[in-house]
Amino acid sequence: MESLNNKEQQEFQKIVEQKQMKDFMRLYSSLVEKCFTDCVEDFTSAKLSNRELTCISKCSEKFLKHSERVGQRFQEQNALMNQNLR
Amino acid sequence: MSFFVNNANGIQHTVDPRKIEIATTQFEAMNITFNGMLDTCYNKCIDREQYNEADVTKGEGNCIKRCVSKYVYTNKYIGTYLQGKYYYTFTPKSILKHYDLYLKSLVEKK
């Protein structure tokens, strides 16, 4: 890819930051959807039970740690690929 | 300035792109949440084995009401829970690290 000049770089950075914000929102909403689907089964009540809340806490934490792990491994793979290209 | 250029009230409307951006972000957050809820509560509450009736049954209606209530609560709860526990790591920058890494690699290439 052709390298960007300073002005282009700034412009590109702004675009990436907006995308990051949007992606974060999407990630959050998919996290809510996953944990709700997996943890909430009872619809005889409109309030979350303690059991459901415990499950949601663990589910959301697990998702966070999972995304951390994937990011870490992705970084490692990328570094490896860059090394092999050189 | 010409008399004809100003509008009747003499108010000049300008567009602040930053405000539009914030409003867009808020709108999208609401929109994404609604779409997630729509799918999830359908799967939880609607009898998908047999479509005997075109109407939402009484039982399904009750389920939807509670499902939406629980979904909204879950949405708030997860946010508060993760923010409280992982104050520094639950941000776009720390969860989506590959964005910054990519930007950094662009600068280094130069």
N, CA and C atoms of all chains as a GROMACS GRO file, in nm:
protein
  588
    1MET      N    1   0.084  -0.121   0.000
    1MET     CA    2   0.000   0.000   0.000
    1MET      C    3   0.087   0.125   0.000
    2GLU      N    4   0.044   0.224  -0.073
    2GLU     CA    5   0.118   0.349  -0.076
    2GLU      C    6   0.110   0.418   0.059
    3SER      N    7   0.217   0.479   0.104
    3SER     CA    8   0.213   0.541   0.237
    3SER      C    9   0.137   0.674   0.231
    4LEU      N   10   0.076   0.706   0.344
    4LEU     CA   11  -0.009   0.826   0.351
    4LEU      C   12   0.074   0.945   0.399
    5ASN      N   13   0.043   1.062   0.345
    5ASN     CA   14   0.109   1.181   0.400
    5ASN      C   15   0.042   1.221   0.531
    6ASN      N   16   0.099   1.320   0.599
    6ASN     CA   17   0.050   1.355   0.733
    6ASN      C   18  -0.098   1.388   0.736
    7LYS      N   19  -0.140   1.466   0.642
    7LYS     CA   20  -0.280   1.509   0.636
    7LYS      C   21  -0.371   1.387   0.615
    8GLU      N   22  -0.331   1.302   0.523
    8GLU     CA   23  -0.410   1.181   0.497
    8GLU      C   24  -0.414   1.091   0.620
    9GLN      N   25  -0.300   1.085   0.687
    9GLN     CA   26  -0.293   1.001   0.806
    9GLN      C   27  -0.391   1.048   0.914
   10GLN      N   28  -0.395   1.180   0.933
   10GLN     CA   29  -0.488   1.238   1.031
   10GLN      C   30  -0.632   1.205   0.996
   11GLU      N   31  -0.662   1.224   0.868
   11GLU     CA   32  -0.797   1.198   0.819
   11GLU      C   33  -0.833   1.052   0.841
   12PHE      N   34  -0.740   0.964   0.808
   12PHE     CA   35  -0.761   0.820   0.821
   12PHE      C   36  -0.780   0.781   0.968
   13GLN      N   37  -0.700   0.841   1.054
   13GLN     CA   38  -0.711   0.813   1.197
   13GLN      C   39  -0.849   0.847   1.251
   14LYS      N   40  -0.905   0.959   1.202
   14LYS     CA   41  -1.038   0.999   1.245
   14LYS      C   42  -1.142   0.894   1.204
   15ILE      N   43  -1.130   0.847   1.081
   15ILE     CA   44  -1.222   0.745   1.031
   15ILE      C   45  -1.212   0.619   1.115
   16VAL      N   46  -1.088   0.578   1.144
   16VAL     CA   47  -1.068   0.456   1.223
   16VAL      C   48  -1.127   0.471   1.363
   17GLU      N   49  -1.108   0.589   1.423
   17GLU     CA   50  -1.162   0.611   1.557
   17GLU      C   51  -1.315   0.603   1.559
   18GLN      N   52  -1.379   0.658   1.456
   18GLN     CA   53  -1.525   0.650   1.448
   18GLN      C   54  -1.570   0.505   1.434
   19LYS      N   55  -1.497   0.432   1.350
   19LYS     CA   56  -1.530   0.290   1.331
   19LYS      C   57  -1.512   0.212   1.459
   20GLN      N   58  -1.407   0.247   1.534
   20GLN     CA   59  -1.380   0.178   1.659
   20GLN      C   60  -1.494   0.197   1.759
   21MET      N   61  -1.544   0.320   1.767
   21MET     CA   62  -1.655   0.349   1.856
   21MET      C   63  -1.778   0.268   1.816
   22LYS      N   64  -1.805   0.264   1.686
   22LYS     CA   65  -1.921   0.192   1.637
   22LYS      C   66  -1.908   0.041   1.661
   23ASP      N   67  -1.787  -0.007   1.639
   23ASP     CA   68  -1.759  -0.149   1.661
   23ASP      C   69  -1.774  -0.186   1.807
   24PHE      N   70  -1.733  -0.096   1.893
   24PHE     CA   71  -1.742  -0.120   2.037
   24PHE      C   72  -1.889  -0.130   2.078
   25MET      N   73  -1.972  -0.044   2.020
   25MET     CA   74  -2.114  -0.050   2.050
   25MET      C   75  -2.175  -0.182   2.001
   26ARG      N   76  -2.130  -0.223   1.883
   26ARG     CA   77  -2.180  -0.348   1.827
   26ARG      C   78  -2.138  -0.466   1.914
   27LEU      N   79  -2.012  -0.460   1.957
   27LEU     CA   80  -1.959  -0.566   2.043
   27LEU      C   81  -2.039  -0.573   2.174
   28TYR      N   82  -2.067  -0.458   2.230
   28TYR     CA   83  -2.142  -0.454   2.354
   28TYR      C   84  -2.282  -0.512   2.335
   29SER      N   85  -2.345  -0.473   2.226
   29SER     CA   86  -2.482  -0.521   2.205
   29SER      C   87  -2.484  -0.671   2.178
   30SER      N   88  -2.381  -0.723   2.112
   30SER     CA   89  -2.379  -0.867   2.087
   30SER      C   90  -2.347  -0.942   2.217
   31LEU      N   91  -2.271  -0.876   2.305
   31LEU     CA   92  -2.244  -0.935   2.437
   31LEU      C   93  -2.373  -0.946   2.518
   32VAL      N   94  -2.452  -0.839   2.517
   32VAL     CA   95  -2.579  -0.841   2.589
   32VAL      C   96  -2.670  -0.950   2.532
   33GLU      N   97  -2.674  -0.957   2.399
   33GLU     CA   98  -2.760  -1.055   2.334
   33GLU      C   99  -2.720  -1.198   2.369
   34LYS      N  100  -2.589  -1.224   2.363
   34LYS     CA  101  -2.539  -1.358   2.397
   34LYS      C  102  -2.573  -1.396   2.540
   35CYS      N  103  -2.539  -1.308   2.634
   35CYS     CA  104  -2.555  -1.342   2.775
   35CYS      C  105  -2.703  -1.351   2.811
   36PHE      N  106  -2.785  -1.266   2.751
   36PHE     CA  107  -2.928  -1.273   2.777
   36PHE      C  108  -2.984  -1.406   2.726
   37THR      N  109  -2.946  -1.441   2.603
   37THR     CA  110  -2.994  -1.566   2.545
   37THR      C  111  -2.953  -1.687   2.628
   38ASP      N  112  -2.828  -1.686   2.676
   38ASP     CA  113  -2.778  -1.802   2.749
   38ASP      C  114  -2.820  -1.807   2.896
   39CYS      N  115  -2.850  -1.692   2.955
   39CYS     CA  116  -2.874  -1.689   3.100
   39CYS      C  117  -3.020  -1.670   3.140
   40VAL      N  118  -3.100  -1.608   3.056
   40VAL     CA  119  -3.238  -1.576   3.097
   40VAL      C  120  -3.335  -1.670   3.029
   41GLU      N  121  -3.401  -1.751   3.110
   41GLU     CA  122  -3.492  -1.852   3.056
   41GLU      C  123  -3.634  -1.836   3.108
   42ASP      N  124  -3.646  -1.769   3.222
   42ASP     CA  125  -3.775  -1.764   3.290
   42ASP      C  126  -3.848  -1.634   3.260
   43PHE      N  127  -3.967  -1.645   3.201
   43PHE     CA  128  -4.044  -1.525   3.170
   43PHE      C  129  -4.176  -1.520   3.246
   44THR      N  130  -4.175  -1.581   3.365
   44THR     CA  131  -4.291  -1.567   3.452
   44THR      C  132  -4.275  -1.444   3.540
   45SER      N  133  -4.156  -1.384   3.533
   45SER     CA  134  -4.130  -1.263   3.611
   45SER      C  135  -4.063  -1.159   3.522
   46ALA      N  136  -4.083  -1.030   3.554
   46ALA     CA  137  -4.021  -0.925   3.474
   46ALA      C  138  -3.888  -0.881   3.535
   47LYS      N  139  -3.855  -0.938   3.651
   47LYS     CA  140  -3.728  -0.902   3.716
   47LYS      C  141  -3.630  -1.017   3.707
   48LEU      N  142  -3.501  -0.983   3.692
   48LEU     CA  143  -3.399  -1.086   3.683
   48LEU      C  144  -3.378  -1.151   3.818
   49SER      N  145  -3.370  -1.285   3.820
   49SER     CA  146  -3.346  -1.355   3.946
   49SER      C  147  -3.198  -1.349   3.980
   50ASN      N  148  -3.165  -1.382   4.105
   50ASN     CA  149  -3.024  -1.383   4.147
   50ASN      C  150  -2.943  -1.481   4.064
   51ARG      N  151  -3.005  -1.593   4.033
   51ARG     CA  152  -2.935  -1.694   3.955
   51ARG      C  153  -2.901  -1.640   3.815
   52GLU      N  154  -2.998  -1.571   3.756
   52GLU     CA  155  -2.976  -1.512   3.624
   52GLU      C  156  -2.868  -1.404   3.630
   53LEU      N  157  -2.872  -1.323   3.735
   53LEU     CA  158  -2.772  -1.215   3.749
   53LEU      C  159  -2.631  -1.271   3.763
   54THR      N  160  -2.616  -1.377   3.842
   54THR     CA  161  -2.485  -1.440   3.858
   54THR      C  162  -2.434  -1.491   3.724
   55CYS      N  163  -2.523  -1.556   3.650
   55CYS     CA  164  -2.488  -1.608   3.519
   55CYS      C  165  -2.446  -1.495   3.425
   56ILE      N  166  -2.522  -1.385   3.426
   56ILE     CA  167  -2.491  -1.271   3.338
   56ILE      C  168  -2.356  -1.209   3.373
   57SER      N  169  -2.328  -1.198   3.504
   57SER     CA  170  -2.198  -1.144   3.546
   57SER      C  171  -2.085  -1.228   3.491
   58LYS      N  172  -2.096  -1.360   3.512
   58LYS     CA  173  -1.989  -1.449   3.469
   58LYS      C  174  -1.978  -1.452   3.317
   59CYS      N  175  -2.093  -1.452   3.251
   59CYS     CA  176  -2.095  -1.455   3.105
   59CYS      C  177  -2.027  -1.331   3.047
   60SER      N  178  -2.060  -1.213   3.101
   60SER     CA  179  -2.003  -1.090   3.046
   60SER      C  180  -1.853  -1.082   3.072
   61GLU      N  181  -1.812  -1.131   3.191
   61GLU     CA  182  -1.670  -1.130   3.224
   61GLU      C  183  -1.593  -1.227   3.133
   62LYS      N  184  -1.654  -1.341   3.111
   62LYS     CA  185  -1.592  -1.442   3.023
   62LYS      C  186  -1.575  -1.386   2.881
   63PHE      N  187  -1.677  -1.316   2.835
   63PHE     CA  188  -1.672  -1.257   2.700
   63PHE      C  189  -1.558  -1.156   2.690
   64LEU      N  190  -1.544  -1.074   2.793
   64LEU     CA  191  -1.439  -0.973   2.798
   64LEU      C  192  -1.302  -1.039   2.791
   65LYS      N  193  -1.285  -1.144   2.872
   65LYS     CA  194  -1.156  -1.213   2.877
   65LYS      C  195  -1.131  -1.289   2.748
   66HIS      N  196  -1.237  -1.340   2.689
   66HIS     CA  197  -1.224  -1.407   2.560
   66HIS      C  198  -1.174  -1.309   2.453
   67SER      N  199  -1.233  -1.189   2.451
   67SER     CA  200  -1.192  -1.091   2.350
   67SER      C  201  -1.048  -1.046   2.373
   68GLU      N  202  -1.009  -1.040   2.500
   68GLU     CA  203  -0.871  -1.008   2.534
   68GLU      C  204  -0.776  -1.114   2.477
   69ARG      N  205  -0.813  -1.240   2.499
   69ARG     CA  206  -0.730  -1.352   2.455
   69ARG      C  207  -0.719  -1.356   2.303
   70VAL      N  208  -0.832  -1.337   2.236
   70VAL     CA  209  -0.830  -1.337   2.089
   70VAL      C  210  -0.740  -1.224   2.037
   71GLY      N  211  -0.753  -1.105   2.099
   71GLY     CA  212  -0.669  -0.992   2.060
   71GLY      C  213  -0.521  -1.023   2.073
   72GLN      N  214  -0.489  -1.088   2.185
   72GLN     CA  215  -0.350  -1.123   2.213
   72GLN      C  216  -0.296  -1.221   2.110
   73ARG      N  217  -0.375  -1.325   2.082
   73ARG     CA  218  -0.331  -1.426   1.984
   73ARG      C  219  -0.323  -1.370   1.843
   74PHE      N  220  -0.415  -1.282   1.814
   74PHE     CA  221  -0.417  -1.217   1.682
   74PHE      C  222  -0.289  -1.136   1.662
   75GLN      N  223  -0.251  -1.066   1.769
   75GLN     CA  224  -0.130  -0.986   1.767
   75GLN      C  225  -0.008  -1.075   1.744
   76GLU      N  226  -0.004  -1.188   1.813
   76GLU     CA  227   0.108  -1.281   1.798
   76GLU      C  228   0.118  -1.333   1.655
   77GLN      N  229   0.004  -1.373   1.602
   77GLN     CA  230   0.001  -1.424   1.464
   77GLN      C  231   0.046  -1.319   1.364
   78ASN      N  232   0.001  -1.196   1.389
   78ASN     CA  233   0.040  -1.086   1.300
   78ASN      C  234   0.189  -1.062   1.302
   79ALA      N  235   0.245  -1.064   1.424
   79ALA     CA  236   0.389  -1.043   1.438
   79ALA      C  237   0.465  -1.153   1.364
   80LEU      N  238   0.416  -1.275   1.376
   80LEU     CA  239   0.479  -1.388   1.309
   80LEU      C  240   0.475  -1.371   1.158
   81MET      N  241   0.358  -1.330   1.109
   81MET     CA  242   0.340  -1.313   0.965
   81MET      C  243   0.432  -1.204   0.911
   82ASN      N  244   0.443  -1.095   0.988
   82ASN     CA  245   0.530  -0.984   0.946
   82ASN      C  246   0.676  -1.028   0.942
   83GLN      N  247   0.713  -1.114   1.037
   83GLN     CA  248   0.850  -1.164   1.040
   83GLN      C  249   0.879  -1.248   0.917
   84ASN      N  250   0.783  -1.333   0.884
   84ASN     CA  251   0.802  -1.422   0.769
   84ASN      C  252   0.807  -1.346   0.637
   85LEU      N  253   0.741  -1.231   0.635
   85LEU     CA  254   0.739  -1.152   0.511
   85LEU      C  255   0.872  -1.082   0.486
   86ARG      N  256   0.942  -1.056   0.597
   86ARG     CA  257   1.068  -0.981   0.583
   86ARG      C  258   1.179  -1.066   0.524
   87MET      N  259  -2.551   4.273   0.524
   87MET     CA  260  -2.618   4.152   0.476
   87MET      C  261  -2.758   4.184   0.424
   88SER      N  262  -2.796   4.117   0.322
   88SER     CA  263  -2.924   4.146   0.259
   88SER      C  264  -3.042   4.107   0.348
   89PHE      N  265  -3.144   4.179   0.337
   89PHE     CA  266  -3.267   4.152   0.411
   89PHE      C  267  -3.323   4.016   0.374
   90PHE      N  268  -3.301   3.976   0.251
   90PHE     CA  269  -3.360   3.852   0.201
   90PHE      C  270  -3.283   3.727   0.241
   91VAL      N  271  -3.159   3.743   0.278
   91VAL     CA  272  -3.077   3.625   0.311
   91VAL      C  273  -3.114   3.567   0.447
   92ASN      N  274  -3.132   3.657   0.543
   92ASN     CA  275  -3.172   3.608   0.676
   92ASN      C  276  -3.313   3.551   0.671
   93ASN      N  277  -3.339   3.449   0.754
   93ASN     CA  278  -3.475   3.399   0.757
   93ASN      C  279  -3.562   3.489   0.845
   94ALA      N  280  -3.688   3.457   0.852
   94ALA     CA  281  -3.785   3.547   0.914
   94ALA      C  282  -3.747   3.586   1.057
   95ASN      N  283  -3.694   3.490   1.135
   95ASN     CA  284  -3.663   3.521   1.274
   95ASN      C  285  -3.524   3.582   1.292
   96GLY      N  286  -3.451   3.587   1.184
   96GLY     CA  287  -3.316   3.639   1.192
   96GLY      C  288  -3.219   3.543   1.259
   97ILE      N  289  -3.259   3.417   1.275
   97ILE     CA  290  -3.170   3.319   1.337
   97ILE      C  291  -3.085   3.250   1.230
   98GLN      N  292  -2.954   3.248   1.256
   98GLN     CA  293  -2.864   3.179   1.163
   98GLN      C  294  -2.842   3.037   1.215
   99HIS      N  295  -2.874   2.938   1.131
   99HIS     CA  296  -2.851   2.800   1.172
   99HIS      C  297  -2.720   2.750   1.114
  100THR      N  298  -2.632   2.706   1.202
  100THR     CA  299  -2.509   2.644   1.154
  100THR      C  300  -2.509   2.499   1.197
  101VAL      N  301  -2.430   2.418   1.126
  101VAL     CA  302  -2.423   2.275   1.158
  101VAL      C  303  -2.287   2.245   1.220
  102ASP      N  304  -2.289   2.194   1.343
  102ASP     CA  305  -2.166   2.155   1.410
  102ASP      C  306  -2.146   2.004   1.388
  103PRO      N  307  -2.046   1.968   1.305
  103PRO     CA  308  -2.029   1.825   1.272
  103PRO      C  309  -2.006   1.736   1.395
  104ARG      N  310  -1.945   1.792   1.499
  104ARG     CA  311  -1.919   1.711   1.618
  104ARG      C  312  -2.050   1.672   1.688
  105LYS      N  313  -2.144   1.769   1.694
  105LYS     CA  314  -2.273   1.741   1.757
  105LYS      C  315  -2.350   1.636   1.677
  106ILE      N  316  -2.340   1.648   1.545
  106ILE     CA  317  -2.408   1.550   1.458
  106ILE      C  318  -2.349   1.411   1.483
  107GLU      N  319  -2.217   1.406   1.500
  107GLU     CA  320  -2.150   1.279   1.524
  107GLU      C  321  -2.198   1.215   1.654
  108ILE      N  322  -2.207   1.295   1.760
  108ILE     CA  323  -2.252   1.244   1.889
  108ILE      C  324  -2.396   1.194   1.881
  109ALA      N  325  -2.481   1.275   1.814
  109ALA     CA  326  -2.621   1.236   1.798
  109ALA      C  327  -2.632   1.106   1.720
  110THR      N  328  -2.547   1.092   1.616
  110THR     CA  329  -2.548   0.970   1.535
  110THR      C  330  -2.509   0.849   1.619
  111THR      N  331  -2.407   0.866   1.701
  111THR     CA  332  -2.361   0.758   1.788
  111THR      C  333  -2.472   0.714   1.883
  112GLN      N  334  -2.540   0.812   1.944
  112GLN     CA  335  -2.649   0.781   2.037
  112GLN      C  336  -2.763   0.709   1.966
  113PHE      N  337  -2.792   0.757   1.846
  113PHE     CA  338  -2.899   0.694   1.770
  113PHE      C  339  -2.864   0.549   1.738
  114GLU      N  340  -2.739   0.528   1.698
  114GLU     CA  341  -2.698   0.393   1.662
  114GLU      C  342  -2.700   0.298   1.782
  115ALA      N  343  -2.661   0.349   1.899
  115ALA     CA  344  -2.663   0.267   2.020
  115ALA      C  345  -2.806   0.218   2.046
  116MET      N  346  -2.902   0.311   2.034
  116MET     CA  347  -3.042   0.276   2.056
  116MET      C  348  -3.089   0.175   1.951
  117ASN      N  349  -3.050   0.201   1.827
  117ASN     CA  350  -3.095   0.117   1.716
  117ASN      C  351  -3.042  -0.027   1.727
  118ILE      N  352  -2.914  -0.039   1.757
  118ILE     CA  353  -2.852  -0.170   1.770
  118ILE      C  354  -2.916  -0.249   1.884
  119THR      N  355  -2.941  -0.179   1.995
  119THR     CA  356  -3.004  -0.244   2.111
  119THR      C  357  -3.142  -0.296   2.074
  120PHE      N  358  -3.218  -0.212   2.004
  120PHE     CA  359  -3.353  -0.254   1.966
  120PHE      C  360  -3.351  -0.378   1.877
  121ASN      N  361  -3.261  -0.378   1.778
  121ASN     CA  362  -3.255  -0.491   1.687
  121ASN      C  363  -3.218  -0.621   1.759
  122GLY      N  364  -3.127  -0.612   1.857
  122GLY     CA  365  -3.089  -0.729   1.935
  122GLY      C  366  -3.208  -0.782   2.013
  123MET      N  367  -3.281  -0.689   2.073
  123MET     CA  368  -3.397  -0.725   2.154
  123MET      C  369  -3.506  -0.790   2.070
  124LEU      N  370  -3.525  -0.733   1.952
  124LEU     CA  371  -3.628  -0.783   1.860
  124LEU      C  372  -3.606  -0.931   1.828
  125ASP      N  373  -3.484  -0.964   1.790
  125ASP     CA  374  -3.449  -1.102   1.756
  125ASP      C  375  -3.458  -1.195   1.876
  126THR      N  376  -3.395  -1.149   1.986
  126THR     CA  377  -3.384  -1.234   2.104
  126THR      C  378  -3.520  -1.266   2.163
  127CYS      N  379  -3.606  -1.166   2.178
  127CYS     CA  380  -3.736  -1.190   2.240
  127CYS      C  381  -3.827  -1.271   2.147
  128TYR      N  382  -3.805  -1.259   2.018
  128TYR     CA  383  -3.880  -1.346   1.926
  128TYR      C  384  -3.844  -1.491   1.951
  129ASN      N  385  -3.714  -1.517   1.958
  129ASN     CA  386  -3.668  -1.654   1.981
  129ASN      C  387  -3.710  -1.709   2.116
  130LYS      N  388  -3.719  -1.619   2.216
  130LYS     CA  389  -3.754  -1.664   2.351
  130LYS      C  390  -3.904  -1.684   2.367
  131CYS      N  391  -3.984  -1.601   2.302
  131CYS     CA  392  -4.126  -1.596   2.336
  131CYS      C  393  -4.221  -1.653   2.231
  132ILE      N  394  -4.182  -1.649   2.106
  132ILE     CA  395  -4.277  -1.693   2.003
  132ILE      C  396  -4.262  -1.842   1.978
  133ASP      N  397  -4.374  -1.910   1.975
  133ASP     CA  398  -4.374  -2.054   1.948
  133ASP      C  399  -4.338  -2.077   1.802
  134ARG      N  400  -4.217  -2.126   1.780
  134ARG     CA  401  -4.170  -2.140   1.643
  134ARG      C  402  -4.193  -2.281   1.588
  135GLU      N  403  -4.246  -2.367   1.674
  135GLU     CA  404  -4.274  -2.504   1.630
  135GLU      C  405  -4.395  -2.506   1.537
  136GLN      N  406  -4.496  -2.431   1.578
  136GLN     CA  407  -4.618  -2.430   1.498
  136GLN      C  408  -4.678  -2.291   1.496
  137TYR      N  409  -4.706  -2.244   1.376
  137TYR     CA  410  -4.768  -2.112   1.362
  137TYR      C  411  -4.919  -2.132   1.346
  138ASN      N  412  -4.983  -2.170   1.458
  138ASN     CA  413  -5.127  -2.194   1.453
  138ASN      C  414  -5.208  -2.065   1.436
  139GLU      N  415  -5.154  -1.959   1.491
  139GLU     CA  416  -5.227  -1.834   1.493
  139GLU      C  417  -5.143  -1.723   1.436
  140ALA      N  418  -5.210  -1.628   1.368
  140ALA     CA  419  -5.136  -1.513   1.317
  140ALA      C  420  -5.121  -1.408   1.426
  141ASP      N  421  -5.210  -1.412   1.525
  141ASP     CA  422  -5.202  -1.315   1.633
  141ASP      C  423  -5.099  -1.358   1.737
  142VAL      N  424  -5.048  -1.259   1.809
  142VAL     CA  425  -4.964  -1.289   1.925
  142VAL      C  426  -5.058  -1.338   2.035
  143THR      N  427  -5.035  -1.459   2.086
  143THR     CA  428  -5.124  -1.513   2.189
  143THR      C  429  -5.105  -1.438   2.321
  144LYS      N  430  -5.197  -1.462   2.414
  144LYS     CA  431  -5.190  -1.394   2.542
  144LYS      C  432  -5.060  -1.428   2.614
  145GLY      N  433  -5.029  -1.557   2.609
  145GLY     CA  434  -4.905  -1.602   2.675
  145GLY      C  435  -4.781  -1.539   2.611
  146GLU      N  436  -4.778  -1.536   2.478
  146GLU     CA  437  -4.665  -1.475   2.408
  146GLU      C  438  -4.653  -1.327   2.442
  147GLY      N  439  -4.769  -1.260   2.449
  147GLY     CA  440  -4.771  -1.118   2.482
  147GLY      C  441  -4.713  -1.091   2.620
  148ASN      N  442  -4.750  -1.173   2.716
  148ASN     CA  443  -4.696  -1.159   2.852
  148ASN      C  444  -4.546  -1.181   2.852
  149CYS      N  445  -4.506  -1.284   2.777
  149CYS     CA  446  -4.363  -1.317   2.769
  149CYS      C  447  -4.285  -1.200   2.710
  150ILE      N  448  -4.338  -1.141   2.602
  150ILE     CA  449  -4.269  -1.028   2.536
  150ILE      C  450  -4.251  -0.912   2.632
  151LYS      N  451  -4.356  -0.883   2.708
  151LYS     CA  452  -4.351  -0.773   2.804
  151LYS      C  453  -4.237  -0.795   2.904
  152ARG      N  454  -4.228  -0.916   2.956
  152ARG     CA  455  -4.124  -0.946   3.055
  152ARG      C  456  -3.987  -0.956   2.992
  153CYS      N  457  -3.984  -1.011   2.871
  153CYS     CA  458  -3.856  -1.026   2.800
  153CYS      C  459  -3.793  -0.888   2.776
  154VAL      N  460  -3.873  -0.793   2.728
  154VAL     CA  461  -3.822  -0.659   2.701
  154VAL      C  462  -3.772  -0.595   2.831
  155SER      N  463  -3.850  -0.612   2.937
  155SER     CA  464  -3.811  -0.556   3.066
  155SER      C  465  -3.677  -0.615   3.112
  156LYS      N  466  -3.665  -0.747   3.101
  156LYS     CA  467  -3.542  -0.812   3.145
  156LYS      C  468  -3.424  -0.776   3.054
  157TYR      N  469  -3.451  -0.760   2.927
  157TYR     CA  470  -3.344  -0.728   2.831
  157TYR      C  471  -3.287  -0.589   2.861
  158VAL      N  472  -3.375  -0.494   2.882
  158VAL     CA  473  -3.332  -0.357   2.914
  158VAL      C  474  -3.249  -0.358   3.042
  159TYR      N  475  -3.297  -0.434   3.140
  159TYR     CA  476  -3.226  -0.441   3.267
  159TYR      C  477  -3.089  -0.506   3.249
  160THR      N  478  -3.084  -0.614   3.170
  160THR     CA  479  -2.957  -0.684   3.144
  160THR      C  480  -2.857  -0.590   3.078
  161ASN      N  481  -2.905  -0.512   2.982
  161ASN     CA  482  -2.821  -0.416   2.912
  161ASN      C  483  -2.754  -0.319   3.010
  162LYS      N  484  -2.835  -0.263   3.099
  162LYS     CA  485  -2.783  -0.169   3.199
  162LYS      C  486  -2.690  -0.240   3.296
  163TYR      N  487  -2.732  -0.359   3.340
  163TYR     CA  488  -2.658  -0.433   3.442
  163TYR      C  489  -2.516  -0.467   3.394
  164ILE      N  490  -2.504  -0.518   3.272
  164ILE     CA  491  -2.372  -0.557   3.220
  164ILE      C  492  -2.280  -0.436   3.212
  165GLY      N  493  -2.335  -0.325   3.164
  165GLY     CA  494  -2.256  -0.202   3.156
  165GLY      C  495  -2.201  -0.161   3.291
  166THR      N  496  -2.289  -0.155   3.390
  166THR     CA  497  -2.248  -0.115   3.525
  166THR      C  498  -2.149  -0.214   3.583
  167TYR      N  499  -2.178  -0.342   3.565
  167TYR     CA  500  -2.095  -0.447   3.622
  167TYR      C  501  -1.952  -0.441   3.566
  168LEU      N  502  -1.941  -0.435   3.433
  168LEU     CA  503  -1.807  -0.436   3.371
  168LEU      C  504  -1.732  -0.306   3.396
  169GLN      N  505  -1.804  -0.194   3.392
  169GLN     CA  506  -1.741  -0.065   3.420
  169GLN      C  507  -1.684  -0.064   3.561
  170GLY      N  508  -1.762  -0.117   3.656
  170GLY     CA  509  -1.719  -0.118   3.795
  170GLY      C  510  -1.600  -0.208   3.817
  171LYS      N  511  -1.601  -0.322   3.750
  171LYS     CA  512  -1.497  -0.422   3.774
  171LYS      C  513  -1.372  -0.399   3.689
  172TYR      N  514  -1.392  -0.356   3.567
  172TYR     CA  515  -1.279  -0.338   3.476
  172TYR      C  516  -1.276  -0.197   3.422
  173TYR      N  517  -1.268  -0.103   3.513
  173TYR     CA  518  -1.280   0.036   3.476
  173TYR      C  519  -1.185   0.075   3.365
  174TYR      N  520  -1.063   0.024   3.369
  174TYR     CA  521  -0.963   0.066   3.271
  174TYR      C  522  -0.962  -0.018   3.144
  175THR      N  523  -1.022  -0.135   3.151
  175THR     CA  524  -1.012  -0.222   3.034
  175THR      C  525  -1.140  -0.228   2.952
  176PHE      N  526  -1.250  -0.177   3.007
  176PHE     CA  527  -1.373  -0.184   2.929
  176PHE      C  528  -1.394  -0.055   2.850
  177THR      N  529  -1.304  -0.030   2.756
  177THR     CA  530  -1.312   0.087   2.670
  177THR      C  531  -1.282   0.042   2.527
  178PRO      N  532  -1.326   0.120   2.428
  178PRO     CA  533  -1.298   0.079   2.290
  178PRO      C  534  -1.149   0.056   2.266
  179LYS      N  535  -1.064   0.141   2.326
  179LYS     CA  536  -0.921   0.132   2.302
  179LYS      C  537  -0.860   0.004   2.356
  180SER      N  538  -0.910  -0.045   2.469
  180SER     CA  539  -0.848  -0.164   2.526
  180SER      C  540  -0.911  -0.294   2.477
  181ILE      N  541  -1.038  -0.287   2.438
  181ILE     CA  542  -1.102  -0.408   2.387
  181ILE      C  543  -1.066  -0.428   2.240
  182LEU      N  544  -1.065  -0.319   2.165
  182LEU     CA  545  -1.036  -0.330   2.022
  182LEU      C  546  -0.894  -0.277   1.996
  183LYS      N  547  -0.797  -0.351   2.048
  183LYS     CA  548  -0.657  -0.306   2.039
  183LYS      C  549  -0.606  -0.305   1.895
  184HIS      N  550  -0.662  -0.392   1.812
  184HIS     CA  551  -0.607  -0.404   1.677
  184HIS      C  552  -0.620  -0.275   1.596
  185TYR      N  553  -0.716  -0.189   1.632
  185TYR     CA  554  -0.728  -0.061   1.563
  185TYR      C  555  -0.601   0.022   1.582
  186ASP      N  556  -0.562   0.039   1.708
  186ASP     CA  557  -0.446   0.123   1.738
  186ASP      C  558  -0.318   0.060   1.685
  187LEU      N  559  -0.312  -0.072   1.695
  187LEU     CA  560  -0.193  -0.141   1.645
  187LEU      C  561  -0.176  -0.117   1.496
  188TYR      N  562  -0.288  -0.120   1.426
  188TYR     CA  563  -0.283  -0.098   1.282
  188TYR      C  564  -0.237   0.043   1.250
  189LEU      N  565  -0.293   0.141   1.322
  189LEU     CA  566  -0.255   0.280   1.301
  189LEU      C  567  -0.107   0.300   1.329
  190LYS      N  568  -0.058   0.235   1.436
  190LYS     CA  569   0.083   0.247   1.474
  190LYS      C  570   0.172   0.190   1.363
  191SER      N  571   0.129   0.078   1.308
  191SER     CA  572   0.211   0.016   1.204
  191SER      C  573   0.217   0.103   1.079
  192LEU      N  574   0.112   0.181   1.054
  192LEU     CA  575   0.111   0.273   0.940
  192LEU      C  576   0.216   0.381   0.958
  193VAL      N  577   0.225   0.434   1.080
  193VAL     CA  578   0.321   0.541   1.109
  193VAL      C  579   0.464   0.487   1.100
  194GLU      N  580   0.482   0.364   1.150
  194GLU     CA  581   0.616   0.306   1.151
  194GLU      C  582   0.668   0.278   1.011
  195LYS      N  583   0.575   0.247   0.921
  195LYS     CA  584   0.614   0.213   0.784
  195LYS      C  585   0.680   0.330   0.712
  196LYS      N  586   0.641   0.451   0.756
  196LYS     CA  587   0.687   0.571   0.684
  196LYS      C  588   0.838   0.591   0.691
   0.00000   0.00000   0.00000
